[in-house]
Amino acid sequence: MLTTVSFLPQVIKTWRYRSAKDLSLTMFICFCLGVFLWLIYGIYMSSKPIIVANFVTFILAGTILYFKIKYD
């Protein structure tokens, strides 16, 4: 739960300051892809904990990725 929620402060800070210049675009692309693949795996295995955790993480990390692309 903590690893999933850990992205929330970064989402809030990036949105508040409208800046993502210090974040690595490559890292967030790779991370989002990895989380998306875990989500697909969870769906394939019908594992609700894996699905929920990776869905929430994907939304939060994807939001940061969106801000990085939008604000840079």
DRENPADO-295604 format. One record per atom (N, C-alpha, C, O): residue in three letters; atom name; x, y, z. Coordinates in Angstrom, 3 decimals. Layout:
BEGIN
+-----+----+----------+----------+----------+
|   r |  a |       px |       py |       pz |
+-----+----+----------+----------+----------+
| ALA | CA |        X |        Y |        Z |
...
+-----+----+----------+----------+----------+
//
This chain:
BEGIN
+-----+----+----------+----------+----------+
|   r |  a |       px |       py |       pz |
+-----+----+----------+----------+----------+
| MET |  N |    0.832 |   -1.188 |    0.000 |
| MET | CA |    0.000 |    0.000 |    0.000 |
| MET |  C |    0.877 |    1.252 |    0.000 |
| MET |  O |    0.575 |    2.215 |   -0.706 |
| LEU |  N |    1.945 |    1.251 |    0.773 |
| LEU | CA |    2.803 |    2.430 |    0.843 |
| LEU |  C |    3.492 |    2.720 |   -0.487 |
| LEU |  O |    3.642 |    3.881 |   -0.865 |
| THR |  N |    3.913 |    1.673 |   -1.200 |
| THR | CA |    4.573 |    1.920 |   -2.488 |
| THR |  C |    3.603 |    2.488 |   -3.510 |
| THR |  O |    3.996 |    3.270 |   -4.376 |
| THR |  N |    2.351 |    2.105 |   -3.415 |
| THR | CA |    1.340 |    2.646 |   -4.327 |
| THR |  C |    1.027 |    4.094 |   -3.989 |
| THR |  O |    0.995 |    4.948 |   -4.875 |
| VAL |  N |    0.799 |    4.372 |   -2.722 |
| VAL | CA |    0.424 |    5.716 |   -2.279 |
| VAL |  C |    1.605 |    6.683 |   -2.355 |
| VAL |  O |    1.409 |    7.899 |   -2.343 |
| SER |  N |    2.813 |    6.163 |   -2.431 |
| SER | CA |    3.994 |    7.035 |   -2.432 |
| SER |  C |    4.031 |    7.994 |   -3.618 |
| SER |  O |    4.731 |    9.005 |   -3.566 |
| PHE |  N |    3.301 |    7.700 |   -4.671 |
| PHE | CA |    3.263 |    8.594 |   -5.829 |
| PHE |  C |    2.333 |    9.791 |   -5.622 |
| PHE |  O |    2.452 |   10.795 |   -6.324 |
| LEU |  N |    1.428 |    9.692 |   -4.686 |
| LEU | CA |    0.459 |   10.768 |   -4.471 |
| LEU |  C |    1.107 |   12.115 |   -4.152 |
| LEU |  O |    0.707 |   13.112 |   -4.754 |
| PRO |  N |    2.076 |   12.209 |   -3.250 |
| PRO | CA |    2.696 |   13.518 |   -3.006 |
| PRO |  C |    3.350 |   14.114 |   -4.260 |
| PRO |  O |    3.316 |   15.328 |   -4.459 |
| GLN |  N |    3.941 |   13.265 |   -5.098 |
| GLN | CA |    4.565 |   13.772 |   -6.320 |
| GLN |  C |    3.518 |   14.280 |   -7.304 |
| GLN |  O |    3.725 |   15.296 |   -7.967 |
| VAL |  N |    2.398 |   13.577 |   -7.398 |
| VAL | CA |    1.302 |   14.034 |   -8.259 |
| VAL |  C |    0.817 |   15.401 |   -7.793 |
| VAL |  O |    0.646 |   16.311 |   -8.605 |
| ILE |  N |    0.599 |   15.548 |   -6.499 |
| ILE | CA |    0.109 |   16.815 |   -5.950 |
| ILE |  C |    1.125 |   17.934 |   -6.176 |
| ILE |  O |    0.758 |   19.032 |   -6.594 |
| LYS |  N |    2.394 |   17.660 |   -5.901 |
| LYS | CA |    3.422 |   18.688 |   -6.077 |
| LYS |  C |    3.568 |   19.085 |   -7.551 |
| LYS |  O |    3.674 |   20.271 |   -7.863 |
| THR |  N |    3.574 |   18.123 |   -8.437 |
| THR | CA |    3.706 |   18.417 |   -9.873 |
| THR |  C |    2.513 |   19.217 |  -10.368 |
| THR |  O |    2.676 |   20.154 |  -11.149 |
| TRP |  N |    1.334 |   18.861 |   -9.928 |
| TRP | CA |    0.122 |   19.576 |  -10.343 |
| TRP |  C |    0.108 |   20.989 |   -9.754 |
| TRP |  O |   -0.238 |   21.949 |  -10.442 |
| ARG |  N |    0.480 |   21.110 |   -8.498 |
| ARG | CA |    0.451 |   22.417 |   -7.816 |
| ARG |  C |    1.431 |   23.408 |   -8.445 |
| ARG |  O |    1.088 |   24.566 |   -8.684 |
| TYR |  N |    2.661 |   22.938 |   -8.711 |
| TYR | CA |    3.692 |   23.831 |   -9.228 |
| TYR |  C |    3.771 |   23.856 |  -10.753 |
| TYR |  O |    4.538 |   24.631 |  -11.325 |
| ARG |  N |    2.987 |   23.015 |  -11.404 |
| ARG | CA |    2.969 |   22.951 |  -12.874 |
| ARG |  C |    4.372 |   22.756 |  -13.444 |
| ARG |  O |    4.735 |   23.348 |  -14.461 |
| SER |  N |    5.154 |   21.912 |  -12.767 |
| SER | CA |    6.514 |   21.664 |  -13.213 |
| SER |  C |    6.894 |   20.211 |  -12.936 |
| SER |  O |    6.632 |   19.668 |  -11.863 |
| ALA |  N |    7.520 |   19.605 |  -13.939 |
| ALA | CA |    8.027 |   18.242 |  -13.787 |
| ALA |  C |    9.441 |   18.154 |  -14.340 |
| ALA |  O |    9.891 |   17.082 |  -14.744 |
| LYS |  N |   10.137 |   19.280 |  -14.358 |
| LYS | CA |   11.450 |   19.342 |  -14.999 |
| LYS |  C |   12.496 |   18.454 |  -14.339 |
| LYS |  O |   13.430 |   18.006 |  -15.004 |
| ASP |  N |   12.357 |   18.195 |  -13.056 |
| ASP | CA |   13.348 |   17.384 |  -12.357 |
| ASP |  C |   13.064 |   15.882 |  -12.429 |
| ASP |  O |   13.820 |   15.081 |  -11.880 |
| LEU |  N |   11.995 |   15.507 |  -13.092 |
| LEU | CA |   11.631 |   14.097 |  -13.193 |
| LEU |  C |   12.118 |   13.513 |  -14.520 |
| LEU |  O |   12.118 |   14.192 |  -15.547 |
| SER |  N |   12.524 |   12.271 |  -14.484 |
| SER | CA |   13.029 |   11.599 |  -15.677 |
| SER |  C |   11.875 |   11.040 |  -16.512 |
| SER |  O |   11.097 |   10.211 |  -16.040 |
| LEU |  N |   11.779 |   11.504 |  -17.752 |
| LEU | CA |   10.750 |   11.014 |  -18.657 |
| LEU |  C |   10.950 |    9.529 |  -18.947 |
| LEU |  O |    9.989 |    8.759 |  -18.941 |
| THR |  N |   12.183 |    9.130 |  -19.198 |
| THR | CA |   12.478 |    7.731 |  -19.501 |
| THR |  C |   12.097 |    6.822 |  -18.332 |
| THR |  O |   11.537 |    5.745 |  -18.534 |
| MET |  N |   12.400 |    7.254 |  -17.128 |
| MET | CA |   12.065 |    6.455 |  -15.946 |
| MET |  C |   10.565 |    6.259 |  -15.831 |
| MET |  O |   10.106 |    5.147 |  -15.572 |
| PHE |  N |    9.794 |    7.322 |  -16.019 |
| PHE | CA |    8.347 |    7.203 |  -15.862 |
| PHE |  C |    7.712 |    6.418 |  -17.003 |
| PHE |  O |    6.706 |    5.741 |  -16.789 |
| ILE |  N |    8.262 |    6.489 |  -18.195 |
| ILE | CA |    7.764 |    5.654 |  -19.295 |
| ILE |  C |    8.013 |    4.181 |  -18.969 |
| ILE |  O |    7.114 |    3.351 |  -19.105 |
| CYS |  N |    9.220 |    3.866 |  -18.544 |
| CYS | CA |    9.554 |    2.476 |  -18.192 |
| CYS |  C |    8.717 |    1.993 |  -17.010 |
| CYS |  O |    8.214 |    0.870 |  -17.019 |
| PHE |  N |    8.571 |    2.834 |  -16.005 |
| PHE | CA |    7.807 |    2.447 |  -14.825 |
| PHE |  C |    6.347 |    2.187 |  -15.180 |
| PHE |  O |    5.777 |    1.177 |  -14.768 |
| CYS |  N |    5.738 |    3.096 |  -15.944 |
| CYS | CA |    4.337 |    2.924 |  -16.336 |
| CYS |  C |    4.148 |    1.661 |  -17.170 |
| CYS |  O |    3.157 |    0.949 |  -17.004 |
| LEU |  N |    5.084 |    1.384 |  -18.055 |
| LEU | CA |    5.012 |    0.162 |  -18.856 |
| LEU |  C |    5.089 |   -1.070 |  -17.951 |
| LEU |  O |    4.320 |   -2.016 |  -18.124 |
| GLY |  N |    6.011 |   -1.061 |  -16.992 |
| GLY | CA |    6.137 |   -2.181 |  -16.064 |
| GLY |  C |    4.887 |   -2.395 |  -15.233 |
| GLY |  O |    4.442 |   -3.529 |  -15.059 |
| VAL |  N |    4.319 |   -1.316 |  -14.720 |
| VAL | CA |    3.097 |   -1.414 |  -13.920 |
| VAL |  C |    1.935 |   -1.892 |  -14.787 |
| VAL |  O |    1.109 |   -2.686 |  -14.337 |
| PHE |  N |    1.869 |   -1.414 |  -16.023 |
| PHE | CA |    0.820 |   -1.857 |  -16.939 |
| PHE |  C |    0.928 |   -3.356 |  -17.191 |
| PHE |  O |   -0.086 |   -4.052 |  -17.225 |
| LEU |  N |    2.144 |   -3.856 |  -17.367 |
| LEU | CA |    2.333 |   -5.297 |  -17.575 |
| LEU |  C |    1.937 |   -6.096 |  -16.329 |
| LEU |  O |    1.368 |   -7.181 |  -16.451 |
| TRP |  N |    2.231 |   -5.574 |  -15.137 |
| TRP | CA |    1.778 |   -6.228 |  -13.912 |
| TRP |  C |    0.255 |   -6.234 |  -13.843 |
| TRP |  O |   -0.341 |   -7.211 |  -13.390 |
| LEU |  N |   -0.375 |   -5.155 |  -14.288 |
| LEU | CA |   -1.835 |   -5.086 |  -14.318 |
| LEU |  C |   -2.402 |   -6.156 |  -15.249 |
| LEU |  O |   -3.363 |   -6.839 |  -14.896 |
| ILE |  N |   -1.820 |   -6.302 |  -16.423 |
| ILE | CA |   -2.252 |   -7.336 |  -17.371 |
| ILE |  C |   -2.078 |   -8.723 |  -16.745 |
| ILE |  O |   -2.951 |   -9.583 |  -16.861 |
| TYR |  N |   -0.936 |   -8.926 |  -16.079 |
| TYR | CA |   -0.683 |  -10.198 |  -15.396 |
| TYR |  C |   -1.751 |  -10.468 |  -14.331 |
| TYR |  O |   -2.263 |  -11.584 |  -14.234 |
| GLY |  N |   -2.082 |   -9.458 |  -13.541 |
| GLY | CA |   -3.116 |   -9.608 |  -12.516 |
| GLY |  C |   -4.464 |   -9.964 |  -13.106 |
| GLY |  O |   -5.198 |  -10.783 |  -12.554 |
| ILE |  N |   -4.791 |   -9.340 |  -14.240 |
| ILE | CA |   -6.050 |   -9.659 |  -14.925 |
| ILE |  C |   -6.009 |  -11.103 |  -15.417 |
| ILE |  O |   -6.979 |  -11.844 |  -15.253 |
| TYR |  N |   -4.891 |  -11.502 |  -16.018 |
| TYR | CA |   -4.724 |  -12.866 |  -16.524 |
| TYR |  C |   -4.845 |  -13.897 |  -15.401 |
| TYR |  O |   -5.432 |  -14.962 |  -15.589 |
| MET |  N |   -4.286 |  -13.572 |  -14.234 |
| MET | CA |   -4.317 |  -14.494 |  -13.094 |
| MET |  C |   -5.580 |  -14.330 |  -12.239 |
| MET |  O |   -5.774 |  -15.070 |  -11.274 |
| SER |  N |   -6.429 |  -13.374 |  -12.585 |
| SER | CA |   -7.648 |  -13.069 |  -11.821 |
| SER |  C |   -7.335 |  -12.780 |  -10.346 |
| SER |  O |   -8.038 |  -13.233 |   -9.443 |
| SER |  N |   -6.264 |  -12.016 |  -10.135 |
| SER | CA |   -5.834 |  -11.670 |   -8.779 |
| SER |  C |   -6.246 |  -10.239 |   -8.463 |
| SER |  O |   -5.625 |   -9.286 |   -8.934 |
| LYS |  N |   -7.288 |  -10.098 |   -7.670 |
| LYS | CA |   -7.796 |   -8.766 |   -7.346 |
| LYS |  C |   -6.754 |   -7.877 |   -6.651 |
| LYS |  O |   -6.665 |   -6.697 |   -6.992 |
| PRO |  N |   -5.967 |   -8.382 |   -5.698 |
| PRO | CA |   -4.962 |   -7.508 |   -5.075 |
| PRO |  C |   -3.941 |   -6.966 |   -6.084 |
| PRO |  O |   -3.570 |   -5.794 |   -6.014 |
| ILE |  N |   -3.488 |   -7.800 |   -7.012 |
| ILE | CA |   -2.533 |   -7.342 |   -8.027 |
| ILE |  C |   -3.207 |   -6.348 |   -8.967 |
| ILE |  O |   -2.600 |   -5.348 |   -9.350 |
| ILE |  N |   -4.432 |   -6.611 |   -9.334 |
| ILE | CA |   -5.168 |   -5.710 |  -10.240 |
| ILE |  C |   -5.367 |   -4.347 |   -9.586 |
| ILE |  O |   -5.054 |   -3.320 |  -10.187 |
| VAL |  N |   -5.880 |   -4.330 |   -8.372 |
| VAL | CA |   -6.183 |   -3.062 |   -7.693 |
| VAL |  C |   -4.911 |   -2.255 |   -7.438 |
| VAL |  O |   -4.854 |   -1.064 |   -7.742 |
| ALA |  N |   -3.897 |   -2.906 |   -6.882 |
| ALA | CA |   -2.656 |   -2.196 |   -6.560 |
| ALA |  C |   -2.020 |   -1.600 |   -7.806 |
| ALA |  O |   -1.589 |   -0.447 |   -7.789 |
| ASN |  N |   -1.956 |   -2.365 |   -8.880 |
| ASN | CA |   -1.303 |   -1.875 |  -10.082 |
| ASN |  C |   -2.178 |   -0.901 |  -10.863 |
| ASN |  O |   -1.651 |   -0.042 |  -11.571 |
| PHE |  N |   -3.484 |   -1.010 |  -10.756 |
| PHE | CA |   -4.364 |   -0.028 |  -11.386 |
| PHE |  C |   -4.172 |    1.339 |  -10.740 |
| PHE |  O |   -4.019 |    2.346 |  -11.431 |
| VAL |  N |   -4.180 |    1.367 |   -9.408 |
| VAL | CA |   -4.007 |    2.636 |   -8.691 |
| VAL |  C |   -2.616 |    3.211 |   -8.974 |
| VAL |  O |   -2.476 |    4.404 |   -9.241 |
| THR |  N |   -1.596 |    2.359 |   -8.915 |
| THR | CA |   -0.236 |    2.815 |   -9.194 |
| THR |  C |   -0.122 |    3.344 |  -10.615 |
| THR |  O |    0.520 |    4.368 |  -10.847 |
| PHE |  N |   -0.738 |    2.655 |  -11.564 |
| PHE | CA |   -0.689 |    3.095 |  -12.956 |
| PHE |  C |   -1.362 |    4.452 |  -13.138 |
| PHE |  O |   -0.857 |    5.301 |  -13.873 |
| ILE |  N |   -2.484 |    4.656 |  -12.481 |
| ILE | CA |   -3.175 |    5.954 |  -12.570 |
| ILE |  C |   -2.293 |    7.068 |  -11.998 |
| ILE |  O |   -2.153 |    8.123 |  -12.617 |
| LEU |  N |   -1.701 |    6.843 |  -10.827 |
| LEU | CA |   -0.863 |    7.877 |  -10.207 |
| LEU |  C |    0.407 |    8.136 |  -11.016 |
| LEU |  O |    0.739 |    9.289 |  -11.291 |
| ALA |  N |    1.114 |    7.080 |  -11.395 |
| ALA | CA |    2.342 |    7.249 |  -12.181 |
| ALA |  C |    2.019 |    7.783 |  -13.569 |
| ALA |  O |    2.774 |    8.585 |  -14.118 |
| GLY |  N |    0.904 |    7.344 |  -14.137 |
| GLY | CA |    0.477 |    7.859 |  -15.443 |
| GLY |  C |    0.144 |    9.337 |  -15.391 |
| GLY |  O |    0.386 |   10.067 |  -16.352 |
| THR |  N |   -0.408 |    9.779 |  -14.277 |
| THR | CA |   -0.693 |   11.205 |  -14.098 |
| THR |  C |    0.600 |   12.007 |  -14.082 |
| THR |  O |    0.695 |   13.060 |  -14.712 |
| ILE |  N |    1.594 |   11.504 |  -13.359 |
| ILE | CA |    2.887 |   12.179 |  -13.341 |
| ILE |  C |    3.493 |   12.195 |  -14.741 |
| ILE |  O |    4.037 |   13.214 |  -15.165 |
| LEU |  N |    3.406 |   11.084 |  -15.460 |
| LEU | CA |    3.918 |   11.014 |  -16.831 |
| LEU |  C |    3.198 |   12.026 |  -17.725 |
| LEU |  O |    3.831 |   12.702 |  -18.536 |
| TYR |  N |    1.895 |   12.128 |  -17.579 |
| TYR | CA |    1.115 |   13.107 |  -18.342 |
| TYR |  C |    1.593 |   14.533 |  -18.039 |
| TYR |  O |    1.801 |   15.330 |  -18.955 |
| PHE |  N |    1.764 |   14.847 |  -16.755 |
| PHE | CA |    2.255 |   16.177 |  -16.381 |
| PHE |  C |    3.658 |   16.422 |  -16.923 |
| PHE |  O |    3.965 |   17.529 |  -17.365 |
| LYS |  N |    4.506 |   15.410 |  -16.894 |
| LYS | CA |    5.870 |   15.557 |  -17.405 |
| LYS |  C |    5.834 |   15.922 |  -18.882 |
| LYS |  O |    6.555 |   16.817 |  -19.322 |
| ILE |  N |    5.003 |   15.237 |  -19.640 |
| ILE | CA |    4.904 |   15.524 |  -21.083 |
| ILE |  C |    4.246 |   16.885 |  -21.313 |
| ILE |  O |    4.678 |   17.642 |  -22.183 |
| LYS |  N |    3.216 |   17.196 |  -20.548 |
| LYS | CA |    2.481 |   18.451 |  -20.728 |
| LYS |  C |    3.309 |   19.671 |  -20.329 |
| LYS |  O |    3.312 |   20.668 |  -21.051 |
| TYR |  N |    4.008 |   19.614 |  -19.199 |
| TYR | CA |    4.689 |   20.785 |  -18.671 |
| TYR |  C |    6.112 |   20.973 |  -19.190 |
| TYR |  O |    6.697 |   22.039 |  -18.994 |
| ASP |  N |    6.679 |   19.966 |  -19.846 |
| ASP | CA |    8.030 |   20.123 |  -20.373 |
| ASP |  C |    7.967 |   20.624 |  -21.755 |
| ASP |  O |    9.005 |   20.827 |  -22.386 |
+-----+----+----------+----------+----------+
//
